[in-house]
Amino acid sequence: MTVIKNGLIYDMVKDKPYKADILIQKGKIKKIGTDMPGDEEVINAKGKNVFPGFIDAHCHLGLDGWGIGFEGSDYNELGDVCTPQMRAIDSFNPLDPTVAMAAKAGVTSVATGQGSSNALGGTWMAVKTVGVCADDMIIKDPIAMKGALGENPKRCYKDKGNFARMSTAAVIRNMIFKSKEYLAKKEAAKKNIDKMPPFDFKCEAMIPVLKKEIPLKIHAHQANDILTAIRLAKEFDLLLTLEHVTEGHLIVDKLKEYKDIPLAVGPTLTHASKFELQNKSWTTPGILAKAGCQVSIITDSPVIPQEYLGLCAGLAHKAGMDEMEALKAITINPAKHVGIDDRVGSLAKGKDADIVIVEGSPLVSNSRVCNVFIDGNRIV
């Protein structure tokens, strides 16, 4: 057993921090309070702040490797505009140095997966940032079906029949229609092999989306792309998360109507390198959060190195986002966004003992991560 004593706890459940101790047992949070057993290992957090492990709801950690360049990256399949059958776990490299760098910075869980070259790119997963085997690091797999609208699919497949925004939307629609027909035939066959439709790997991959077991996770920067993603989800009655939401502040009144759709905002600590990024702003997360939307702040690593997740939240706070909302945007909100809040994202009895002890605030650049626990094991 291990106890973290005397720290100021930001549990992401209560509105304000409080002083208490945390008892860790068998990788879980056993108790938060006082009167701890006397035979535990003690971590003295006096004068320090204690947070749940930080979480990134959208990155490519372990798929776009450290120091290997585009030619060696494993997060985009460029042979086909529509590849829902791809699985992020099959490209993930736990031994990539960026995974350990994330853990040491207190980023204990991430949602990682395919990039945005494809209209439909495949399934994403949520993993802890420690381990040598992807299967052992999984929190949940799959968590979503990645899709993309806007410039990226157009650029990557403009010579292969995907030249316009409406072309990309049509690719997604076609795959959904085809998968619905495939599923209907499977269900009508009632497991009679003679009546089953010919196996279709792409359609099989889409079945969890159609059954609303996982959401579409749609890359959309520009306002019209954001609204197209919502249109598609409504048209087919699908779950949806919105990724990047760069121009979300321009349509905040519209997004207020869809507060059940989680928003992952970023990466913002970058140059506006293409047209659809021209309206990027650090004010976006705060404006959306103030409107009542569920906001996560993301690095999209390696676009922004994973270890700067806290700094990104800090810059959003500096631009007007409420401090607690900024902290929620890298803890409980991304856990909800990804669908893993039953295990991580807040400090509560029974949850995974993913805990970060920080000297100062993680929202400022001169803070220091003193200790990191993942599943109760001390990493730092």
C-alpha positions as CSV (number, residue, x, y, z in Angstrom):
1,M,0.0,0.0,0.0
2,T,1.0,3.6,-0.7
3,V,-0.4,6.7,0.8
4,I,0.0,10.3,-0.6
5,K,-0.2,12.6,2.4
6,N,-0.7,16.3,3.0
7,G,-1.3,17.3,-0.6
8,L,-3.9,19.8,-2.0
9,I,-6.2,17.5,-4.0
10,Y,-7.9,18.5,-7.2
11,D,-10.2,15.5,-7.6
12,M,-12.1,16.9,-10.6
13,V,-15.3,16.0,-8.8
14,K,-15.6,18.8,-6.3
15,D,-15.5,22.5,-7.5
16,K,-12.6,23.4,-5.2
17,P,-9.4,21.7,-4.1
18,Y,-9.0,20.3,-0.5
19,K,-6.4,18.8,1.7
20,A,-6.6,15.0,2.3
21,D,-4.6,11.8,1.9
22,I,-5.0,9.2,-0.8
23,L,-4.5,5.5,-0.1
24,I,-3.4,3.3,-3.1
25,Q,-3.9,-0.4,-3.0
26,K,-3.6,-3.0,-5.8
27,G,-3.5,-0.3,-8.5
28,K,-6.7,1.4,-7.4
29,I,-7.6,4.3,-5.2
30,K,-8.7,2.7,-1.9
31,K,-9.6,5.7,0.1
32,I,-9.4,9.5,0.1
33,G,-9.5,11.1,3.6
34,T,-7.6,10.6,6.8
35,D,-6.9,7.8,9.3
36,M,-4.8,5.8,6.9
37,P,-3.2,2.4,7.9
38,G,0.2,2.7,9.5
39,D,2.2,0.2,7.4
40,E,2.0,2.0,4.1
41,E,4.7,3.6,2.0
42,V,4.4,7.4,2.4
43,I,4.7,10.0,-0.3
44,N,4.8,13.4,1.3
45,A,3.0,15.9,-0.9
46,K,3.0,18.8,1.5
47,G,3.0,22.1,-0.4
48,K,2.2,20.3,-3.7
49,N,-0.9,19.8,-5.8
50,V,-2.4,16.4,-6.6
51,F,-4.3,15.7,-9.8
52,P,-5.7,12.8,-11.6
53,G,-3.4,11.7,-14.4
54,F,-3.7,14.0,-17.4
55,I,-5.5,12.7,-20.5
56,D,-5.3,13.6,-24.2
57,A,-8.5,12.9,-26.1
58,H,-6.8,13.1,-29.5
59,C,-3.3,12.3,-30.5
60,H,-1.2,10.0,-32.6
61,L,1.2,8.9,-29.8
62,G,3.0,5.7,-30.7
63,L,1.9,5.7,-34.3
64,D,3.8,8.7,-35.7
65,G,7.3,7.8,-34.4
66,W,10.0,9.9,-32.9
67,G,12.7,10.9,-35.4
68,I,11.5,8.8,-38.3
69,G,9.9,11.3,-40.6
70,F,6.7,11.0,-42.7
71,E,8.1,8.0,-44.6
72,G,8.3,5.9,-41.4
73,S,5.0,7.0,-39.8
74,D,2.3,4.5,-39.3
75,Y,-0.8,6.6,-38.7
76,N,-2.1,7.2,-42.3
77,E,-3.1,4.5,-44.9
78,L,-2.7,6.3,-48.2
79,G,-3.8,3.5,-50.5
80,D,-7.5,4.0,-50.1
81,V,-9.7,7.0,-49.1
82,C,-12.0,4.7,-47.1
83,T,-10.3,2.2,-44.6
84,P,-12.6,1.6,-41.6
85,Q,-11.1,-1.9,-41.2
86,M,-7.8,-0.5,-40.0
87,R,-7.0,-0.8,-36.3
88,A,-4.7,1.6,-34.4
89,I,-3.4,-1.1,-32.2
90,D,-1.7,-2.8,-35.1
91,S,0.5,0.3,-35.7
92,F,1.1,1.4,-32.1
93,N,4.7,1.2,-30.9
94,P,4.9,1.2,-27.0
95,L,8.7,1.6,-27.1
96,D,8.6,4.8,-29.1
97,P,10.4,7.4,-26.9
98,T,7.4,9.8,-27.0
99,V,5.3,7.3,-24.9
100,A,7.7,7.5,-22.0
101,M,8.1,11.3,-22.4
102,A,4.3,11.6,-22.1
103,A,4.2,9.5,-18.9
104,K,7.0,11.5,-17.3
105,A,5.1,14.7,-17.9
106,G,2.0,13.3,-16.2
107,V,0.0,12.4,-19.3
108,T,-1.1,8.9,-18.1
109,S,-3.8,8.1,-20.7
110,V,-4.3,9.0,-24.3
111,A,-6.7,8.3,-27.1
112,T,-4.5,7.5,-30.1
113,G,-5.0,6.4,-33.7
114,Q,-5.1,7.1,-37.3
115,G,-4.6,10.5,-38.9
116,S,-6.9,12.5,-41.1
117,S,-5.9,11.5,-44.6
118,N,-8.9,9.2,-45.0
119,A,-12.6,9.9,-45.1
120,L,-12.9,6.9,-42.7
121,G,-9.6,5.8,-41.3
122,G,-10.3,3.0,-38.8
123,T,-10.7,2.4,-35.1
124,W,-8.9,4.3,-32.3
125,M,-8.0,3.0,-28.9
126,A,-7.3,4.4,-25.4
127,V,-4.1,3.3,-23.7
128,K,-2.0,4.0,-20.6
129,T,1.4,5.5,-21.4
130,V,3.5,2.8,-19.8
131,G,4.3,-0.8,-21.0
132,V,6.0,-2.8,-23.7
133,C,3.0,-4.5,-25.2
134,A,0.0,-2.6,-26.7
135,D,-2.4,-5.3,-25.5
136,D,-1.4,-4.8,-21.9
137,M,-1.7,-1.0,-22.1
138,I,-5.2,-0.9,-23.4
139,I,-7.9,0.8,-21.4
140,K,-10.5,0.5,-24.1
141,D,-10.4,-0.7,-27.7
142,P,-12.1,0.4,-29.9
143,I,-13.2,3.8,-28.6
144,A,-14.3,5.3,-31.9
145,M,-14.2,5.2,-35.7
146,K,-12.0,7.9,-37.1
147,G,-13.3,10.1,-39.9
148,A,-12.2,13.3,-41.5
149,L,-13.7,16.2,-43.4
150,G,-12.1,19.3,-44.9
151,E,-8.7,19.8,-46.5
152,N,-6.8,16.7,-45.6
153,P,-8.8,14.0,-47.5
154,K,-9.1,16.4,-50.4
155,R,-5.4,16.9,-50.6
156,C,-4.4,13.3,-50.2
157,Y,-7.0,11.9,-52.6
158,K,-7.6,14.7,-55.1
159,D,-6.3,12.6,-57.9
160,K,-8.3,9.6,-56.9
161,G,-11.8,10.8,-57.1
162,N,-12.0,12.9,-53.9
163,F,-11.6,16.5,-55.0
164,A,-14.3,18.3,-53.1
165,R,-15.8,18.5,-49.6
166,M,-19.0,16.9,-50.9
167,S,-16.9,14.0,-52.3
168,T,-15.6,13.2,-48.8
169,A,-19.0,13.4,-47.3
170,A,-20.3,11.1,-50.1
171,V,-17.6,8.6,-49.3
172,I,-18.7,8.5,-45.7
173,R,-22.4,8.2,-46.6
174,N,-21.7,5.5,-49.1
175,M,-19.9,3.4,-46.5
176,I,-22.7,3.9,-44.0
177,F,-25.4,2.9,-46.5
178,K,-23.4,-0.1,-47.6
179,S,-22.8,-1.2,-44.0
180,K,-26.4,-0.8,-43.1
181,E,-27.5,-3.0,-45.9
182,Y,-24.8,-5.6,-45.0
183,L,-25.9,-5.6,-41.3
184,A,-29.5,-6.0,-42.3
185,K,-28.7,-9.0,-44.5
186,K,-26.6,-10.5,-41.6
187,E,-29.5,-10.1,-39.2
188,A,-32.0,-11.5,-41.6
189,A,-29.8,-14.6,-42.1
190,K,-30.0,-15.3,-38.4
191,K,-26.6,-17.0,-38.5
192,N,-27.6,-19.3,-41.3
193,I,-24.3,-19.5,-43.2
194,D,-26.0,-20.2,-46.5
195,K,-28.0,-16.9,-46.3
196,M,-25.2,-14.7,-45.0
197,P,-23.8,-12.0,-47.3
198,P,-20.2,-12.4,-48.5
199,F,-17.8,-11.2,-45.8
200,D,-16.9,-7.6,-46.1
201,F,-14.2,-6.4,-43.7
202,K,-15.0,-2.7,-44.1
203,C,-18.7,-3.2,-43.4
204,E,-17.9,-5.4,-40.4
205,A,-15.8,-2.6,-39.0
206,M,-18.7,-0.2,-39.3
207,I,-21.2,-2.4,-37.4
208,P,-20.3,-1.0,-33.9
209,V,-20.8,2.5,-35.3
210,L,-24.3,1.6,-36.7
211,K,-25.2,0.0,-33.3
212,K,-24.0,3.1,-31.5
213,E,-21.5,1.1,-29.5
214,I,-18.8,3.6,-30.6
215,P,-19.0,7.1,-32.0
216,L,-17.7,8.6,-35.2
217,K,-14.7,10.7,-34.3
218,I,-14.7,13.3,-37.0
219,H,-11.8,15.6,-37.8
220,A,-13.3,19.0,-38.6
221,H,-11.6,22.4,-38.4
222,Q,-13.7,24.7,-40.5
223,A,-17.2,25.7,-39.4
224,N,-19.0,24.2,-42.4
225,D,-17.1,20.9,-41.8
226,I,-18.2,20.8,-38.2
227,L,-21.8,21.3,-39.2
228,T,-21.4,18.6,-42.0
229,A,-20.2,16.1,-39.3
230,I,-23.3,16.9,-37.2
231,R,-25.5,16.6,-40.3
232,L,-24.1,13.1,-41.0
233,A,-24.6,12.0,-37.5
234,K,-28.2,13.2,-37.4
235,E,-28.9,11.7,-40.8
236,F,-28.0,8.2,-39.7
237,D,-28.6,8.5,-36.0
238,L,-25.0,7.9,-35.0
239,L,-22.9,8.9,-32.0
240,L,-20.4,11.7,-32.7
241,T,-17.4,13.4,-31.2
242,L,-15.9,16.4,-32.9
243,E,-12.2,16.7,-33.2
244,H,-10.2,20.0,-33.5
245,V,-13.3,22.4,-33.8
246,T,-10.9,25.2,-34.8
247,E,-13.8,27.5,-35.8
248,G,-16.1,26.4,-33.1
249,H,-16.2,29.9,-31.6
250,L,-17.7,31.2,-34.8
251,I,-20.7,28.9,-34.5
252,V,-21.0,28.7,-30.7
253,D,-24.7,29.4,-30.8
254,K,-25.2,26.4,-33.1
255,L,-23.0,24.1,-31.0
256,K,-24.9,25.1,-27.9
257,E,-27.8,23.2,-29.5
258,Y,-25.7,20.0,-29.5
259,K,-24.2,19.9,-26.0
260,D,-24.3,16.1,-26.0
261,I,-21.5,16.1,-28.6
262,P,-18.1,16.2,-27.0
263,L,-15.6,18.7,-28.4
264,A,-11.8,18.2,-28.6
265,V,-10.2,21.5,-29.3
266,G,-6.7,22.0,-30.8
267,P,-3.9,21.8,-31.6
268,T,-3.5,25.5,-31.1
269,L,0.2,25.9,-30.2
270,T,1.1,25.8,-33.9
271,H,1.3,28.0,-37.0
272,A,-1.9,28.4,-39.1
273,S,-0.3,26.2,-41.8
274,K,-3.4,25.9,-44.0
275,F,-6.5,27.8,-45.0
276,E,-8.9,26.1,-42.6
277,L,-6.7,27.1,-39.6
278,Q,-6.8,30.8,-40.3
279,N,-9.3,31.5,-37.5
280,K,-7.6,29.4,-34.8
281,S,-7.6,31.1,-31.4
282,W,-6.7,30.3,-27.7
283,T,-10.1,31.8,-26.8
284,T,-12.0,29.0,-28.5
285,P,-12.0,26.4,-25.6
286,G,-13.1,29.1,-23.1
287,I,-15.9,30.4,-25.3
288,L,-17.3,26.9,-25.9
289,A,-17.0,25.8,-22.2
290,K,-18.7,29.0,-21.1
291,A,-21.6,28.1,-23.5
292,G,-22.0,24.8,-21.7
293,C,-20.2,22.5,-24.1
294,Q,-18.0,19.7,-22.9
295,V,-14.5,20.7,-24.0
296,S,-11.2,18.8,-24.0
297,I,-7.9,20.4,-25.0
298,I,-5.7,18.3,-27.2
299,T,-2.1,18.3,-28.5
300,D,-2.7,16.2,-31.6
301,S,0.8,15.0,-30.9
302,P,3.3,15.0,-32.5
303,V,1.8,18.3,-33.8
304,I,2.4,19.6,-30.3
305,P,4.7,17.3,-28.1
306,Q,2.6,15.4,-25.7
307,E,4.3,16.8,-22.7
308,Y,3.0,20.3,-23.4
309,L,-0.7,19.3,-22.8
310,G,-0.8,21.2,-19.5
311,L,0.8,24.2,-21.1
312,C,-1.9,24.2,-23.8
313,A,-4.6,24.2,-21.1
314,G,-2.7,27.1,-19.4
315,L,-2.7,29.2,-22.6
316,A,-6.4,28.6,-22.9
317,H,-6.8,29.8,-19.3
318,K,-4.7,32.8,-20.0
319,A,-7.0,33.6,-22.9
320,G,-10.1,33.6,-20.7
321,M,-11.0,30.0,-19.9
322,D,-12.0,29.4,-16.3
323,E,-9.1,27.7,-14.4
324,M,-11.1,24.7,-13.2
325,E,-12.6,24.3,-16.7
326,A,-9.1,24.3,-18.1
327,L,-8.0,21.6,-15.7
328,K,-11.2,19.5,-16.5
329,A,-10.2,19.9,-20.2
330,I,-7.1,17.7,-19.6
331,T,-8.6,15.3,-17.0
332,I,-12.3,14.4,-16.6
333,N,-13.6,15.8,-19.9
334,P,-11.2,13.9,-22.2
335,A,-12.0,10.7,-20.1
336,K,-15.7,11.3,-20.9
337,H,-14.9,12.2,-24.5
338,V,-13.2,8.8,-24.9
339,G,-15.5,6.8,-22.8
340,I,-13.1,5.8,-20.1
341,D,-14.3,8.0,-17.2
342,D,-15.4,4.9,-15.3
343,R,-11.6,4.2,-14.7
344,V,-9.7,7.5,-15.1
345,G,-10.1,11.3,-15.2
346,S,-10.9,12.0,-11.6
347,L,-9.7,11.0,-8.1
348,A,-12.3,8.8,-6.5
349,K,-12.5,5.5,-4.6
350,G,-12.3,2.5,-6.9
351,K,-10.8,4.3,-9.9
352,D,-7.3,3.5,-11.3
353,A,-4.5,5.0,-9.3
354,D,-3.3,7.3,-12.0
355,I,-2.1,10.3,-10.0
356,V,0.2,13.3,-10.7
357,I,1.8,15.4,-8.0
358,V,2.8,18.8,-9.2
359,E,4.9,21.6,-7.6
360,G,2.9,24.6,-8.8
361,S,0.1,24.6,-11.4
362,P,0.3,22.3,-14.4
363,L,-1.1,25.3,-16.4
364,V,2.1,27.3,-16.1
365,S,5.5,26.6,-17.7
366,N,7.6,26.8,-14.5
367,S,5.6,24.1,-12.7
368,R,7.4,20.8,-11.9
369,V,6.0,17.3,-12.1
370,C,7.3,15.6,-8.9
371,N,5.6,12.2,-9.0
372,V,3.5,10.2,-11.5
373,F,1.6,7.0,-10.6
374,I,0.1,4.8,-13.3
375,D,-2.1,1.9,-12.0
376,G,-0.6,2.6,-8.6
377,N,3.0,2.1,-9.8
378,R,5.3,5.0,-9.3
379,I,6.7,6.1,-12.7
380,V,8.4,9.3,-11.5
